[in-house]
Amino acid sequence: MHSCALAVTHKHAYIAGMDTTQRPGDPADTLSSETEAERQCRLAREAEGIARARASIAAGYYATSAEVKTWIDSLGTDTPLPVPYPRHPRPR
């Protein structure tokens, strides 16, 4: 486990911080101030999350595409649904 922590103070703060590559036409002040150490910490967290997801899938658990679509469609509405967590054993 790495010794870095993520504190989300705004629901869009993490997503906005993920894309730090400057695109043509981006003003210079829109770039992230992520240091190399913070970048390495973020990449380590992301790698750990991917490993956990792969282990969950390997163990046979998943959320159905219908559950995910329903959740996505609820975002931005007055009644957003909770994130669908893997709970269905994968057919073998």
C-alpha positions as CSV (number, residue, x, y, z in Angstrom):
1,M,0.0,0.0,0.0
2,H,1.2,3.5,-0.8
3,S,1.4,6.3,1.7
4,C,-0.7,8.8,-0.2
5,A,-4.3,9.7,0.3
6,L,-7.1,11.2,-1.8
7,A,-9.5,13.6,-0.3
8,V,-12.4,14.5,-2.5
9,T,-13.8,17.9,-1.5
10,H,-15.9,18.4,-4.6
11,K,-17.5,15.6,-6.5
12,H,-15.8,16.7,-9.8
13,A,-12.4,17.5,-8.4
14,Y,-10.8,14.1,-8.9
15,I,-12.1,13.7,-12.5
16,A,-10.9,17.2,-13.4
17,G,-7.4,16.4,-12.0
18,M,-7.1,13.2,-14.0
19,D,-6.6,14.8,-17.4
20,T,-3.5,16.9,-17.1
21,T,-2.3,16.8,-20.8
22,Q,-2.5,20.2,-22.5
23,R,-4.5,20.2,-25.7
24,P,-4.1,22.7,-28.6
25,G,-5.9,25.9,-27.7
26,D,-5.9,25.3,-23.9
27,P,-4.8,28.4,-22.0
28,A,-1.7,27.9,-19.8
29,D,-3.6,28.5,-16.6
30,T,-5.8,25.5,-17.0
31,L,-2.9,23.0,-16.5
32,S,-2.8,21.0,-13.3
33,S,-0.2,21.9,-10.8
34,E,0.4,18.2,-10.1
35,T,4.0,17.6,-9.0
36,E,5.9,14.6,-10.2
37,A,5.6,13.0,-6.7
38,E,1.8,13.6,-6.8
39,R,1.7,12.1,-10.3
40,Q,3.5,9.0,-9.2
41,C,1.2,8.7,-6.2
42,R,-1.9,9.1,-8.4
43,L,-0.6,6.5,-10.9
44,A,0.1,4.1,-8.0
45,R,-3.5,4.5,-6.7
46,E,-4.9,4.0,-10.2
47,A,-2.8,0.8,-10.7
48,E,-4.0,-0.5,-7.3
49,G,-7.7,0.2,-8.3
50,I,-7.2,-1.6,-11.6
51,A,-5.7,-4.6,-9.8
52,R,-8.6,-4.7,-7.4
53,A,-11.1,-4.6,-10.3
54,R,-9.3,-7.3,-12.2
55,A,-9.3,-9.5,-9.0
56,S,-13.0,-8.9,-8.6
57,I,-13.7,-10.0,-12.2
58,A,-11.4,-13.0,-11.8
59,A,-13.3,-14.0,-8.7
60,G,-16.5,-13.9,-10.8
61,Y,-18.2,-10.7,-9.7
62,Y,-19.5,-8.0,-12.0
63,A,-22.3,-5.4,-12.3
64,T,-24.5,-5.9,-15.4
65,S,-24.4,-3.4,-18.3
66,A,-28.0,-2.6,-17.6
67,E,-27.2,-1.6,-14.0
68,V,-24.4,0.5,-15.2
69,K,-26.4,2.2,-17.9
70,T,-29.3,2.9,-15.5
71,W,-26.8,4.4,-13.1
72,I,-25.2,6.6,-15.8
73,D,-28.6,7.8,-17.0
74,S,-29.4,8.8,-13.4
75,L,-26.4,11.1,-13.1
76,G,-27.2,14.8,-13.2
77,T,-30.9,14.1,-12.3
78,D,-32.7,15.0,-9.1
79,T,-32.5,11.4,-8.0
80,P,-29.0,10.0,-8.9
81,L,-28.6,6.3,-8.1
82,P,-25.8,4.8,-6.0
83,V,-22.9,3.3,-7.9
84,P,-23.7,-0.3,-8.9
85,Y,-21.2,-2.6,-7.2
86,P,-20.3,-6.0,-8.5
87,R,-22.5,-8.6,-6.9
88,H,-23.5,-11.0,-9.6
89,P,-21.5,-14.2,-10.0
90,R,-20.3,-14.5,-13.5
91,P,-21.8,-17.5,-15.4
92,R,-19.2,-20.2,-16.0
